[in-house]
């Protein structure tokens, strides 16, 4: 996070808009505070409580064919 704070801005504040630039920082903060990976934290606090049994940041190799089948259906 310290290195991230020293990266120069791409544009002056208020002159351009860029999506998702804060999410990597939020992810690191969540991991440091919770002591869990972002995947573990989301599974425990968001996905499982909402009944999202098939949601993840990563695609299990066993489910790869389902992903492929959906693309070419």
PQR file of N, CA, C, O and H, with PARSE charges and radii, in Angstrom:
ATOM      1  N   UNK A   1       0.823  -1.179   0.000 -0.4000 1.5000
ATOM      2  CA  UNK A   1       0.000   0.000   0.000 -0.0000 2.0000
ATOM      3  C   UNK A   1       0.867   1.242   0.000  0.5500 1.7000
ATOM      4  O   UNK A   1       0.508   2.260  -0.592 -0.5500 1.4000
ATOM      5  N   UNK A   2       2.005   1.159   0.662 -0.4000 1.5000
ATOM      6  CA  UNK A   2       2.912   2.308   0.680 -0.0000 2.0000
ATOM      7  C   UNK A   2       3.369   2.647  -0.729  0.5500 1.7000
ATOM      8  O   UNK A   2       3.396   3.818  -1.105 -0.5500 1.4000
ATOM      9  H   UNK A   2       2.297   0.333   1.143  0.4000 1.0000
ATOM     10  N   UNK A   3       3.728   1.635  -1.512 -0.4000 1.5000
ATOM     11  CA  UNK A   3       4.158   1.868  -2.893 -0.0000 2.0000
ATOM     12  C   UNK A   3       3.021   2.455  -3.723  0.5500 1.7000
ATOM     13  O   UNK A   3       3.245   3.318  -4.571 -0.5500 1.4000
ATOM     14  H   UNK A   3       3.705   0.684  -1.206  0.4000 1.0000
ATOM     15  N   UNK A   4       1.820   1.989  -3.478 -0.4000 1.5000
ATOM     16  CA  UNK A   4       0.654   2.482  -4.221 -0.0000 2.0000
ATOM     17  C   UNK A   4       0.455   3.980  -3.985  0.5500 1.7000
ATOM     18  O   UNK A   4       0.044   4.701  -4.894 -0.5500 1.4000
ATOM     19  H   UNK A   4       1.638   1.288  -2.789  0.4000 1.0000
ATOM     20  N   UNK A   5       0.738   4.438  -2.799 -0.4000 1.5000
ATOM     21  CA  UNK A   5       0.556   5.849  -2.463 -0.0000 2.0000
ATOM     22  C   UNK A   5       1.518   6.753  -3.228  0.5500 1.7000
ATOM     23  O   UNK A   5       1.272   7.954  -3.343 -0.5500 1.4000
ATOM     24  H   UNK A   5       1.072   3.852  -2.061  0.4000 1.0000
ATOM     25  N   UNK A   6       2.600   6.200  -3.747 -0.4000 1.5000
ATOM     26  CA  UNK A   6       3.601   6.999  -4.443 -0.0000 2.0000
ATOM     27  C   UNK A   6       3.467   6.945  -5.966  0.5500 1.7000
ATOM     28  O   UNK A   6       4.247   7.582  -6.674 -0.5500 1.4000
ATOM     29  H   UNK A   6       2.799   5.224  -3.653  0.4000 1.0000
ATOM     30  N   UNK A   7       2.503   6.203  -6.471 -0.4000 1.5000
ATOM     31  CA  UNK A   7       2.284   6.144  -7.914 -0.0000 2.0000
ATOM     32  C   UNK A   7       1.717   7.492  -8.365  0.5500 1.7000
ATOM     33  O   UNK A   7       0.751   7.977  -7.776 -0.5500 1.4000
ATOM     34  H   UNK A   7       1.869   5.685  -5.896  0.4000 1.0000
ATOM     35  N   UNK A   8       2.297   8.100  -9.392 -0.4000 1.5000
ATOM     36  CA  UNK A   8       1.784   9.402  -9.842 -0.0000 2.0000
ATOM     37  C   UNK A   8       0.381   9.288 -10.425  0.5500 1.7000
ATOM     38  O   UNK A   8       0.008   8.248 -10.969 -0.5500 1.4000
ATOM     39  H   UNK A   8       3.082   7.706  -9.871  0.4000 1.0000
ATOM     40  N   UNK A   9      -0.380  10.348 -10.311 -0.4000 1.5000
ATOM     41  CA  UNK A   9      -1.727  10.384 -10.864 -0.0000 2.0000
ATOM     42  C   UNK A   9      -1.673  10.397 -12.389  0.5500 1.7000
ATOM     43  O   UNK A   9      -0.738  10.942 -12.975 -0.5500 1.4000
ATOM     44  H   UNK A   9      -0.076  11.192  -9.870  0.4000 1.0000
ATOM     45  N   UNK A  10      -2.660   9.805 -13.023 -0.4000 1.5000
ATOM     46  CA  UNK A  10      -2.751   9.806 -14.486 -0.0000 2.0000
ATOM     47  C   UNK A  10      -3.282  11.146 -14.994  0.5500 1.7000
ATOM     48  O   UNK A  10      -3.025  11.535 -16.134 -0.5500 1.4000
ATOM     49  H   UNK A  10      -3.420   9.362 -12.547  0.4000 1.0000
ATOM     50  N   UNK A  11      -4.016  11.837 -14.145 -0.4000 1.5000
ATOM     51  CA  UNK A  11      -4.618  13.123 -14.523 -0.0000 2.0000
ATOM     52  C   UNK A  11      -4.844  13.935 -13.255  0.5500 1.7000
ATOM     53  O   UNK A  11      -4.824  13.394 -12.149 -0.5500 1.4000
ATOM     54  H   UNK A  11      -4.225  11.521 -13.220  0.4000 1.0000
ATOM     55  N   UNK A  12      -5.052  15.203 -13.416 -0.4000 1.5000
ATOM     56  CA  UNK A  12      -5.357  16.069 -12.286 -0.0000 2.0000
ATOM     57  C   UNK A  12      -6.722  15.702 -11.711  0.5500 1.7000
ATOM     58  O   UNK A  12      -7.640  15.394 -12.471 -0.5500 1.4000
ATOM     59  H   UNK A  12      -5.069  15.643 -14.314  0.4000 1.0000
ATOM     60  N   UNK A  13      -6.875  15.727 -10.396 -0.4000 1.5000
ATOM     61  CA  UNK A  13      -8.176  15.409  -9.798 -0.0000 2.0000
ATOM     62  C   UNK A  13      -9.288  16.275 -10.396  0.5500 1.7000
ATOM     63  O   UNK A  13      -9.145  17.486 -10.562 -0.5500 1.4000
ATOM     64  H   UNK A  13      -6.129  15.977  -9.779  0.4000 1.0000
ATOM     65  N   UNK A  14     -10.403  15.605 -10.713 -0.4000 1.5000
ATOM     66  CA  UNK A  14     -11.566  16.299 -11.263 -0.0000 2.0000
ATOM     67  C   UNK A  14     -11.547  16.475 -12.766  0.5500 1.7000
ATOM     68  O   UNK A  14     -12.522  16.972 -13.330 -0.5500 1.4000
ATOM     69  H   UNK A  14     -10.520  14.621 -10.579  0.4000 1.0000
ATOM     70  N   UNK A  15     -10.462  16.083 -13.442 -0.4000 1.5000
ATOM     71  CA  UNK A  15     -10.407  16.267 -14.895 -0.0000 2.0000
ATOM     72  C   UNK A  15     -10.775  15.009 -15.668  0.5500 1.7000
ATOM     73  O   UNK A  15     -11.212  15.099 -16.815 -0.5500 1.4000
ATOM     74  H   UNK A  15      -9.670  15.679 -12.984  0.4000 1.0000
ATOM     75  N   UNK A  16     -10.608  13.844 -15.064 -0.4000 1.5000
ATOM     76  CA  UNK A  16     -10.942  12.576 -15.711 -0.0000 2.0000
ATOM     77  C   UNK A  16     -11.553  11.641 -14.686  0.5500 1.7000
ATOM     78  O   UNK A  16     -11.434  11.857 -13.480 -0.5500 1.4000
ATOM     79  H   UNK A  16     -10.253  13.771 -14.132  0.4000 1.0000
ATOM     80  N   UNK A  17     -12.219  10.582 -15.186 -0.4000 1.5000
ATOM     81  CA  UNK A  17     -12.808   9.589 -14.294 -0.0000 2.0000
ATOM     82  C   UNK A  17     -12.323   8.219 -14.730  0.5500 1.7000
ATOM     83  O   UNK A  17     -12.298   7.906 -15.920 -0.5500 1.4000
ATOM     84  H   UNK A  17     -12.315  10.406 -16.166  0.4000 1.0000
ATOM     85  N   UNK A  18     -11.941   7.414 -13.766 -0.4000 1.5000
ATOM     86  CA  UNK A  18     -11.493   6.062 -14.052 -0.0000 2.0000
ATOM     87  C   UNK A  18     -12.209   5.099 -13.106  0.5500 1.7000
ATOM     88  O   UNK A  18     -12.254   5.326 -11.897 -0.5500 1.4000
ATOM     89  H   UNK A  18     -11.960   7.669 -12.799  0.4000 1.0000
ATOM     90  N   UNK A  19     -12.761   4.037 -13.657 -0.4000 1.5000
ATOM     91  CA  UNK A  19     -13.490   3.057 -12.856 -0.0000 2.0000
ATOM     92  C   UNK A  19     -12.552   2.155 -12.066  0.5500 1.7000
ATOM     93  O   UNK A  19     -11.456   1.841 -12.530 -0.5500 1.4000
ATOM     94  H   UNK A  19     -12.724   3.853 -14.640  0.4000 1.0000
ATOM     95  N   UNK A  20     -12.962   1.749 -10.908 -0.4000 1.5000
ATOM     96  CA  UNK A  20     -12.377   0.676 -10.107 -0.0000 2.0000
ATOM     97  C   UNK A  20     -10.981   0.938  -9.563  0.5500 1.7000
ATOM     98  O   UNK A  20     -10.320  -0.016  -9.152 -0.5500 1.4000
ATOM     99  H   UNK A  20     -13.852   2.004 -10.531  0.4000 1.0000
ATOM    100  N   UNK A  21     -10.506   2.140  -9.535 -0.4000 1.5000
ATOM    101  CA  UNK A  21      -9.138   2.355  -9.063 -0.0000 2.0000
ATOM    102  C   UNK A  21      -8.983   2.117  -7.571  0.5500 1.7000
ATOM    103  O   UNK A  21      -7.873   1.835  -7.120 -0.5500 1.4000
ATOM    104  H   UNK A  21     -11.042   2.915  -9.869  0.4000 1.0000
ATOM    105  N   UNK A  22     -10.040   2.217  -6.790 -0.4000 1.5000
ATOM    106  CA  UNK A  22      -9.928   2.035  -5.350 -0.0000 2.0000
ATOM    107  C   UNK A  22     -10.135   0.616  -4.873  0.5500 1.7000
ATOM    108  O   UNK A  22      -9.802   0.301  -3.731 -0.5500 1.4000
ATOM    109  H   UNK A  22     -10.943   2.446  -7.156  0.4000 1.0000
ATOM    110  N   UNK A  23     -10.681  -0.260  -5.723 -0.4000 1.5000
ATOM    111  CA  UNK A  23     -10.997  -1.611  -5.269 -0.0000 2.0000
ATOM    112  C   UNK A  23      -9.775  -2.426  -4.860  0.5500 1.7000
ATOM    113  O   UNK A  23      -9.854  -3.138  -3.859 -0.5500 1.4000
ATOM    114  H   UNK A  23     -10.951  -0.004  -6.651  0.4000 1.0000
ATOM    115  N   UNK A  24      -8.653  -2.366  -5.569 -0.4000 1.5000
ATOM    116  CA  UNK A  24      -7.484  -3.119  -5.091 -0.0000 2.0000
ATOM    117  C   UNK A  24      -7.026  -2.668  -3.706  0.5500 1.7000
ATOM    118  O   UNK A  24      -6.617  -3.493  -2.889 -0.5500 1.4000
ATOM    119  H   UNK A  24      -8.589  -1.787  -6.381  0.4000 1.0000
ATOM    120  N   UNK A  25      -7.091  -1.384  -3.441 -0.4000 1.5000
ATOM    121  CA  UNK A  25      -6.698  -0.871  -2.123 -0.0000 2.0000
ATOM    122  C   UNK A  25      -7.680  -1.358  -1.069  0.5500 1.7000
ATOM    123  O   UNK A  25      -7.265  -1.796   0.004 -0.5500 1.4000
ATOM    124  H   UNK A  25      -7.423  -0.713  -4.104  0.4000 1.0000
ATOM    125  N   UNK A  26      -8.969  -1.291  -1.356 -0.4000 1.5000
ATOM    126  CA  UNK A  26      -9.974  -1.782  -0.401 -0.0000 2.0000
ATOM    127  C   UNK A  26      -9.769  -3.263  -0.120  0.5500 1.7000
ATOM    128  O   UNK A  26      -9.917  -3.707   1.018 -0.5500 1.4000
ATOM    129  H   UNK A  26      -9.307  -0.936  -2.227  0.4000 1.0000
ATOM    130  N   UNK A  27      -9.425  -4.036  -1.162 -0.4000 1.5000
ATOM    131  CA  UNK A  27      -9.194  -5.458  -0.980 -0.0000 2.0000
ATOM    132  C   UNK A  27      -8.046  -5.728  -0.024  0.5500 1.7000
ATOM    133  O   UNK A  27      -8.145  -6.602   0.836 -0.5500 1.4000
ATOM    134  H   UNK A  27      -9.304  -3.675  -2.086  0.4000 1.0000
ATOM    135  N   UNK A  28      -6.956  -4.983  -0.169 -0.4000 1.5000
ATOM    136  CA  UNK A  28      -5.805  -5.146   0.722 -0.0000 2.0000
ATOM    137  C   UNK A  28      -6.181  -4.768   2.154  0.5500 1.7000
ATOM    138  O   UNK A  28      -5.785  -5.448   3.100 -0.5500 1.4000
ATOM    139  H   UNK A  28      -6.876  -4.273  -0.868  0.4000 1.0000
ATOM    140  N   UNK A  29      -6.935  -3.698   2.312 -0.4000 1.5000
ATOM    141  CA  UNK A  29      -7.360  -3.275   3.651 -0.0000 2.0000
ATOM    142  C   UNK A  29      -8.235  -4.343   4.298  0.5500 1.7000
ATOM    143  O   UNK A  29      -8.056  -4.668   5.472 -0.5500 1.4000
ATOM    144  H   UNK A  29      -7.257  -3.146   1.543  0.4000 1.0000
ATOM    145  N   UNK A  30      -9.178  -4.888   3.538 -0.4000 1.5000
ATOM    146  CA  UNK A  30     -10.050  -5.950   4.062 -0.0000 2.0000
ATOM    147  C   UNK A  30      -9.214  -7.153   4.490  0.5500 1.7000
ATOM    148  O   UNK A  30      -9.446  -7.722   5.557 -0.5500 1.4000
ATOM    149  H   UNK A  30      -9.324  -4.625   2.584  0.4000 1.0000
ATOM    150  N   UNK A  31      -8.237  -7.544   3.658 -0.4000 1.5000
ATOM    151  CA  UNK A  31      -7.398  -8.696   4.001 -0.0000 2.0000
ATOM    152  C   UNK A  31      -6.579  -8.434   5.267  0.5500 1.7000
ATOM    153  O   UNK A  31      -6.451  -9.316   6.115 -0.5500 1.4000
ATOM    154  H   UNK A  31      -8.049  -7.081   2.792  0.4000 1.0000
ATOM    155  N   UNK A  32      -6.033  -7.242   5.394 -0.4000 1.5000
ATOM    156  CA  UNK A  32      -5.212  -6.941   6.569 -0.0000 2.0000
ATOM    157  C   UNK A  32      -6.046  -6.895   7.845  0.5500 1.7000
ATOM    158  O   UNK A  32      -5.624  -7.406   8.882 -0.5500 1.4000
ATOM    159  H   UNK A  32      -6.137  -6.526   4.704  0.4000 1.0000
ATOM    160  N   UNK A  33      -7.212  -6.293   7.776 -0.4000 1.5000
ATOM    161  CA  UNK A  33      -8.050  -6.179   8.978 -0.0000 2.0000
ATOM    162  C   UNK A  33      -8.660  -7.524   9.365  0.5500 1.7000
ATOM    163  O   UNK A  33      -8.695  -7.877  10.544 -0.5500 1.4000
ATOM    164  H   UNK A  33      -7.555  -5.877   6.933  0.4000 1.0000
ATOM    165  N   UNK A  34      -9.142  -8.275   8.369 -0.4000 1.5000
ATOM    166  CA  UNK A  34      -9.826  -9.537   8.672 -0.0000 2.0000
ATOM    167  C   UNK A  34      -8.867 -10.696   8.924  0.5500 1.7000
ATOM    168  O   UNK A  34      -9.232 -11.666   9.587 -0.5500 1.4000
ATOM    169  H   UNK A  34      -9.113  -7.988   7.411  0.4000 1.0000
ATOM    170  N   UNK A  35      -7.638 -10.604   8.398 -0.4000 1.5000
ATOM    171  CA  UNK A  35      -6.708 -11.719   8.515 -0.0000 2.0000
ATOM    172  C   UNK A  35      -7.047 -12.864   7.576  0.5500 1.7000
ATOM    173  O   UNK A  35      -6.553 -13.979   7.744 -0.5500 1.4000
ATOM    174  H   UNK A  35      -7.342  -9.816   7.859  0.4000 1.0000
ATOM    175  N   UNK A  36      -7.894 -12.588   6.583 -0.4000 1.5000
ATOM    176  CA  UNK A  36      -8.314 -13.609   5.620 -0.0000 2.0000
ATOM    177  C   UNK A  36      -8.020 -13.114   4.212  0.5500 1.7000
ATOM    178  O   UNK A  36      -7.815 -11.920   3.994 -0.5500 1.4000
ATOM    179  H   UNK A  36      -8.296 -11.683   6.446  0.4000 1.0000
ATOM    180  N   UNK A  37      -8.001 -14.045   3.253 -0.4000 1.5000
ATOM    181  CA  UNK A  37      -7.900 -13.621   1.868 -0.0000 2.0000
ATOM    182  C   UNK A  37      -9.219 -12.958   1.479  0.5500 1.7000
ATOM    183  O   UNK A  37     -10.239 -13.161   2.138 -0.5500 1.4000
ATOM    184  H   UNK A  37      -8.168 -15.015   3.431  0.4000 1.0000
ATOM    185  N   UNK A  38      -9.196 -12.178   0.423 -0.4000 1.5000
ATOM    186  CA  UNK A  38     -10.428 -11.529  -0.025 -0.0000 2.0000
ATOM    187  C   UNK A  38     -11.470 -12.573  -0.409  0.5500 1.7000
ATOM    188  O   UNK A  38     -12.660 -12.388  -0.153 -0.5500 1.4000
ATOM    189  H   UNK A  38      -8.368 -12.013  -0.112  0.4000 1.0000
ATOM    190  N   UNK A  39     -11.027 -13.671  -1.024 -0.4000 1.5000
ATOM    191  CA  UNK A  39     -11.934 -14.769  -1.374 -0.0000 2.0000
ATOM    192  C   UNK A  39     -12.607 -15.327  -0.121  0.5500 1.7000
ATOM    193  O   UNK A  39     -13.827 -15.488  -0.095 -0.5500 1.4000
ATOM    194  H   UNK A  39     -10.061 -13.822  -1.232  0.4000 1.0000
ATOM    195  N   UNK A  40     -11.826 -15.623   0.913 -0.4000 1.5000
ATOM    196  CA  UNK A  40     -12.386 -16.172   2.156 -0.0000 2.0000
ATOM    197  C   UNK A  40     -13.368 -15.189   2.787  0.5500 1.7000
ATOM    198  O   UNK A  40     -14.450 -15.576   3.227 -0.5500 1.4000
ATOM    199  H   UNK A  40     -10.835 -15.492   0.892  0.4000 1.0000
ATOM    200  N   UNK A  41     -12.984 -13.925   2.828 -0.4000 1.5000
ATOM    201  CA  UNK A  41     -13.838 -12.904   3.434 -0.0000 2.0000
ATOM    202  C   UNK A  41     -15.167 -12.793   2.693  0.5500 1.7000
ATOM    203  O   UNK A  41     -16.226 -12.792   3.322 -0.5500 1.4000
ATOM    204  H   UNK A  41     -12.105 -13.610   2.471  0.4000 1.0000
ATOM    205  N   UNK A  42     -15.124 -12.699   1.369 -0.4000 1.5000
ATOM    206  CA  UNK A  42     -16.362 -12.586   0.589 -0.0000 2.0000
ATOM    207  C   UNK A  42     -17.222 -13.831   0.724  0.5500 1.7000
ATOM    208  O   UNK A  42     -18.444 -13.729   0.830 -0.5500 1.4000
ATOM    209  H   UNK A  42     -14.264 -12.699   0.859  0.4000 1.0000
ATOM    210  N   UNK A  43     -16.596 -15.018   0.722 -0.4000 1.5000
ATOM    211  CA  UNK A  43     -17.367 -16.250   0.889 -0.0000 2.0000
ATOM    212  C   UNK A  43     -18.119 -16.236   2.211  0.5500 1.7000
ATOM    213  O   UNK A  43     -19.314 -16.525   2.264 -0.5500 1.4000
ATOM    214  H   UNK A  43     -15.604 -15.101   0.636  0.4000 1.0000
ATOM    215  N   UNK A  44     -17.401 -15.894   3.279 -0.4000 1.5000
ATOM    216  CA  UNK A  44     -17.974 -15.928   4.625 -0.0000 2.0000
ATOM    217  C   UNK A  44     -19.009 -14.834   4.862  0.5500 1.7000
ATOM    218  O   UNK A  44     -20.059 -15.093   5.450 -0.5500 1.4000
ATOM    219  H   UNK A  44     -16.430 -15.659   3.236  0.4000 1.0000
ATOM    220  N   UNK A  45     -18.726 -13.631   4.416 -0.4000 1.5000
ATOM    221  CA  UNK A  45     -19.559 -12.482   4.768 -0.0000 2.0000
ATOM    222  C   UNK A  45     -20.593 -12.094   3.718  0.5500 1.7000
ATOM    223  O   UNK A  45     -21.564 -11.410   4.040 -0.5500 1.4000
ATOM    224  H   UNK A  45     -17.873 -13.421   3.939  0.4000 1.0000
ATOM    225  N   UNK A  46     -20.406 -12.516   2.468 -0.4000 1.5000
ATOM    226  CA  UNK A  46     -21.328 -12.073   1.407 -0.0000 2.0000
ATOM    227  C   UNK A  46     -21.943 -13.259   0.666  0.5500 1.7000
ATOM    228  O   UNK A  46     -23.159 -13.446   0.692 -0.5500 1.4000
ATOM    229  H   UNK A  46     -19.617 -13.072   2.207  0.4000 1.0000
ATOM    230  N   UNK A  47     -21.107 -14.055   0.010 -0.4000 1.5000
ATOM    231  CA  UNK A  47     -21.626 -15.089  -0.885 -0.0000 2.0000
ATOM    232  C   UNK A  47     -22.457 -16.145  -0.160  0.5500 1.7000
ATOM    233  O   UNK A  47     -23.596 -16.401  -0.551 -0.5500 1.4000
ATOM    234  H   UNK A  47     -20.119 -13.902  -0.011  0.4000 1.0000
ATOM    235  N   UNK A  48     -21.912 -16.760   0.886 -0.4000 1.5000
ATOM    236  CA  UNK A  48     -22.673 -17.809   1.602 -0.0000 2.0000
ATOM    237  C   UNK A  48     -23.933 -17.276   2.255  0.5500 1.7000
ATOM    238  O   UNK A  48     -24.982 -17.907   2.123 -0.5500 1.4000
ATOM    239  H   UNK A  48     -20.987 -16.551   1.204  0.4000 1.0000
ATOM    240  N   UNK A  49     -23.890 -16.127   2.966 -0.4000 1.5000
ATOM    241  CA  UNK A  49     -25.125 -15.612   3.566 -0.0000 2.0000
ATOM    242  C   UNK A  49     -26.222 -15.316   2.536  0.5500 1.7000
ATOM    243  O   UNK A  49     -27.409 -15.399   2.853 -0.5500 1.4000
ATOM    244  H   UNK A  49     -23.038 -15.614   3.073  0.4000 1.0000
ATOM    245  N   UNK A  50     -25.828 -14.974   1.315 -0.4000 1.5000
ATOM    246  CA  UNK A  50     -26.816 -14.697   0.266 -0.0000 2.0000
ATOM    247  C   UNK A  50     -27.215 -15.951  -0.507  0.5500 1.7000
ATOM    248  O   UNK A  50     -28.025 -15.880  -1.431 -0.5500 1.4000
ATOM    249  H   UNK A  50     -24.864 -14.907   1.058  0.4000 1.0000
ATOM    250  N   UNK A  51     -26.648 -17.100  -0.132 -0.4000 1.5000
ATOM    251  CA  UNK A  51     -26.976 -18.346  -0.820 -0.0000 2.0000
ATOM    252  C   UNK A  51     -26.313 -18.463  -2.178  0.5500 1.7000
ATOM    253  O   UNK A  51     -26.780 -19.217  -3.031 -0.5500 1.4000
ATOM    254  H   UNK A  51     -25.989 -17.157   0.619  0.4000 1.0000
ATOM    255  N   UNK A  52     -25.235 -17.732  -2.391 -0.4000 1.5000
ATOM    256  CA  UNK A  52     -24.526 -17.740  -3.673 -0.0000 2.0000
ATOM    257  C   UNK A  52     -23.477 -18.853  -3.635  0.5500 1.7000
ATOM    258  O   UNK A  52     -22.288 -18.592  -3.452 -0.5500 1.4000
ATOM    259  H   UNK A  52     -24.855 -17.119  -1.698  0.4000 1.0000
ATOM    260  N   UNK A  53     -23.928 -20.084  -3.808 -0.4000 1.5000
ATOM    261  CA  UNK A  53     -23.080 -21.257  -3.641 -0.0000 2.0000
ATOM    262  C   UNK A  53     -22.104 -21.470  -4.793  0.5500 1.7000
ATOM    263  O   UNK A  53     -21.149 -22.236  -4.662 -0.5500 1.4000
ATOM    264  H   UNK A  53     -24.894 -20.296  -3.957  0.4000 1.0000
ATOM    265  N   UNK A  54     -22.329 -20.812  -5.896 -0.4000 1.5000
ATOM    266  CA  UNK A  54     -21.514 -21.039  -7.082 -0.0000 2.0000
ATOM    267  C   UNK A  54     -20.764 -19.771  -7.496  0.5500 1.7000
ATOM    268  O   UNK A  54     -20.441 -19.599  -8.671 -0.5500 1.4000
ATOM    269  H   UNK A  54     -23.105 -20.189  -6.002  0.4000 1.0000
ATOM    270  N   UNK A  55     -20.488 -18.887  -6.541 -0.4000 1.5000
ATOM    271  CA  UNK A  55     -19.830 -17.616  -6.823 -0.0000 2.0000
ATOM    272  C   UNK A  55     -18.443 -17.606  -6.200  0.5500 1.7000
ATOM    273  O   UNK A  55     -18.260 -18.022  -5.056 -0.5500 1.4000
ATOM    274  H   UNK A  55     -20.751 -19.026  -5.586  0.4000 1.0000
ATOM    275  N   UNK A  56     -17.465 -17.125  -6.968 -0.4000 1.5000
ATOM    276  CA  UNK A  56     -16.087 -17.098  -6.495 -0.0000 2.0000
ATOM    277  C   UNK A  56     -15.292 -16.123  -7.343  0.5500 1.7000
ATOM    278  O   UNK A  56     -15.749 -15.687  -8.400 -0.5500 1.4000
ATOM    279  H   UNK A  56     -17.613 -16.787  -7.897  0.4000 1.0000
ATOM    280  N   UNK A  57     -14.104 -15.785  -6.875 -0.4000 1.5000
ATOM    281  CA  UNK A  57     -13.180 -14.991  -7.673 -0.0000 2.0000
ATOM    282  C   UNK A  57     -12.448 -15.868  -8.675  0.5500 1.7000
ATOM    283  O   UNK A  57     -11.882 -15.370  -9.648 -0.5500 1.4000
ATOM    284  H   UNK A  57     -13.732 -16.139  -6.017  0.4000 1.0000
ATOM    285  N   UNK A  58     -12.458 -17.162  -8.438 -0.4000 1.5000
ATOM    286  CA  UNK A  58     -11.692 -18.096  -9.252 -0.0000 2.0000
ATOM    287  C   UNK A  58     -12.610 -19.168  -9.822  0.5500 1.7000
ATOM    288  O   UNK A  58     -13.591 -19.561  -9.190 -0.5500 1.4000
ATOM    289  H   UNK A  58     -12.917 -17.567  -7.647  0.4000 1.0000
ATOM    290  N   UNK A  59     -12.283 -19.635 -11.016 -0.4000 1.5000
ATOM    291  CA  UNK A  59     -13.060 -20.683 -11.666 -0.0000 2.0000
ATOM    292  C   UNK A  59     -12.392 -22.024 -11.407  0.5500 1.7000
ATOM    293  O   UNK A  59     -11.269 -22.266 -11.849 -0.5500 1.4000
ATOM    294  H   UNK A  59     -11.486 -19.317 -11.529  0.4000 1.0000
ATOM    295  N   UNK A  60     -13.089 -22.891 -10.687 -0.4000 1.5000
ATOM    296  CA  UNK A  60     -12.598 -24.226 -10.409 -0.0000 2.0000
ATOM    297  C   UNK A  60     -12.448 -24.979 -11.731  0.5500 1.7000
ATOM    298  O   UNK A  60     -13.313 -24.880 -12.601 -0.5500 1.4000
ATOM    299  H   UNK A  60     -14.001 -22.694 -10.328  0.4000 1.0000
ATOM    300  N   UNK A  61     -11.362 -25.726 -11.884 -0.4000 1.5000
ATOM    301  CA  UNK A  61     -11.128 -26.467 -13.131 -0.0000 2.0000
ATOM    302  C   UNK A  61     -12.284 -27.397 -13.466  0.5500 1.7000
ATOM    303  O   UNK A  61     -12.585 -27.613 -14.640 -0.5500 1.4000
ATOM    304  H   UNK A  61     -10.660 -25.806 -11.177  0.4000 1.0000
ATOM    305  N   UNK A  62     -12.931 -27.945 -12.453 -0.4000 1.5000
ATOM    306  CA  UNK A  62     -14.058 -28.860 -12.681 -0.0000 2.0000
ATOM    307  C   UNK A  62     -15.239 -28.142 -13.316  0.5500 1.7000
ATOM    308  O   UNK A  62     -16.097 -28.784 -13.920 -0.5500 1.4000
ATOM    309  H   UNK A  62     -12.687 -27.770 -11.499  0.4000 1.0000
ATOM    310  N   UNK A  63     -15.297 -26.823 -13.188 -0.4000 1.5000
ATOM    311  CA  UNK A  63     -16.417 -26.053 -13.733 -0.0000 2.0000
ATOM    312  C   UNK A  63     -16.065 -25.358 -15.049  0.5500 1.7000
ATOM    313  O   UNK A  63     -16.892 -24.639 -15.611 -0.5500 1.4000
ATOM    314  H   UNK A  63     -14.599 -26.301 -12.697  0.4000 1.0000
ATOM    315  N   UNK A  64     -14.860 -25.565 -15.534 -0.4000 1.5000
ATOM    316  CA  UNK A  64     -14.409 -24.893 -16.740 -0.0000 2.0000
ATOM    317  C   UNK A  64     -15.281 -25.217 -17.947  0.5500 1.7000
ATOM    318  O   UNK A  64     -15.528 -24.346 -18.781 -0.5500 1.4000
ATOM    319  H   UNK A  64     -14.188 -26.148 -15.077  0.4000 1.0000
ATOM    320  N   UNK A  65     -15.748 -26.452 -18.047 -0.4000 1.5000
ATOM    321  CA  UNK A  65     -16.583 -26.814 -19.190 -0.0000 2.0000
ATOM    322  C   UNK A  65     -17.915 -26.065 -19.162  0.5500 1.7000
ATOM    323  O   UNK A  65     -18.454 -25.730 -20.217 -0.5500 1.4000
ATOM    324  H   UNK A  65     -15.547 -27.159 -17.369  0.4000 1.0000
ATOM    325  N   UNK A  66     -18.449 -25.800 -17.979 -0.4000 1.5000
ATOM    326  CA  UNK A  66     -19.697 -25.028 -17.887 -0.0000 2.0000
ATOM    327  C   UNK A  66     -19.489 -23.625 -18.429  0.5500 1.7000
ATOM    328  O   UNK A  66     -20.351 -23.102 -19.135 -0.5500 1.4000
ATOM    329  H   UNK A  66     -18.011 -26.072 -17.122  0.4000 1.0000
ATOM    330  N   UNK A  67     -18.357 -23.008 -18.110 -0.4000 1.5000
ATOM    331  CA  UNK A  67     -18.043 -21.672 -18.589 -0.0000 2.0000
ATOM    332  C   UNK A  67     -17.939 -21.685 -20.111  0.5500 1.7000
ATOM    333  O   UNK A  67     -18.513 -20.830 -20.786 -0.5500 1.4000
ATOM    334  H   UNK A  67     -17.657 -23.432 -17.537  0.4000 1.0000
ATOM    335  N   UNK A  68     -17.216 -22.644 -20.639 -0.4000 1.5000
ATOM    336  CA  UNK A  68     -17.047 -22.767 -22.085 -0.0000 2.0000
ATOM    337  C   UNK A  68     -18.382 -22.995 -22.770  0.5500 1.7000
ATOM    338  O   UNK A  68     -18.669 -22.384 -23.800 -0.5500 1.4000
ATOM    339  H   UNK A  68     -16.750 -23.339 -20.091  0.4000 1.0000
ATOM    340  N   UNK A  69     -19.205 -23.881 -22.197 -0.4000 1.5000
ATOM    341  CA  UNK A  69     -20.515 -24.189 -22.794 -0.0000 2.0000
ATOM    342  C   UNK A  69     -21.404 -22.957 -22.851  0.5500 1.7000
ATOM    343  O   UNK A  69     -22.149 -22.783 -23.816 -0.5500 1.4000
ATOM    344  H   UNK A  69     -18.972 -24.378 -21.361  0.4000 1.0000
ATOM    345  N   UNK A  70     -21.343 -22.102 -21.844 -0.4000 1.5000
ATOM    346  CA  UNK A  70     -22.151 -20.891 -21.822 -0.0000 2.0000
ATOM    347  C   UNK A  70     -21.701 -19.898 -22.889  0.5500 1.7000
ATOM    348  O   UNK A  70     -22.527 -19.208 -23.487 -0.5500 1.4000
ATOM    349  H   UNK A  70     -20.738 -22.243 -21.061  0.4000 1.0000
ATOM    350  N   UNK A  71     -20.408 -19.827 -23.126 -0.4000 1.5000
ATOM    351  CA  UNK A  71     -19.881 -18.909 -24.138 -0.0000 2.0000
ATOM    352  C   UNK A  71     -20.325 -19.283 -25.544  0.5500 1.7000
ATOM    353  O   UNK A  71     -20.584 -18.413 -26.375 -0.5500 1.4000
ATOM    354  H   UNK A  71     -19.737 -20.388 -22.641  0.4000 1.0000
ATOM    355  N   UNK A  72     -20.410 -20.564 -25.800 -0.4000 1.5000
ATOM    356  CA  UNK A  72     -20.682 -21.027 -27.156 -0.0000 2.0000
ATOM    357  C   UNK A  72     -22.059 -21.655 -27.313  0.5500 1.7000
ATOM    358  O   UNK A  72     -22.287 -22.420 -28.250 -0.5500 1.4000
ATOM    359  H   UNK A  72     -20.199 -21.271 -25.125  0.4000 1.0000
ATOM    360  N   UNK A  73     -22.970 -21.343 -26.412 -0.4000 1.5000
ATOM    361  CA  UNK A  73     -24.331 -21.897 -26.488 -0.0000 2.0000
ATOM    362  C   UNK A  73     -25.140 -21.175 -27.538  0.5500 1.7000
ATOM    363  O   UNK A  73     -26.308 -21.499 -27.748 -0.5500 1.4000
ATOM    364  H   UNK A  73     -22.784 -20.722 -25.651  0.4000 1.0000
TER
END
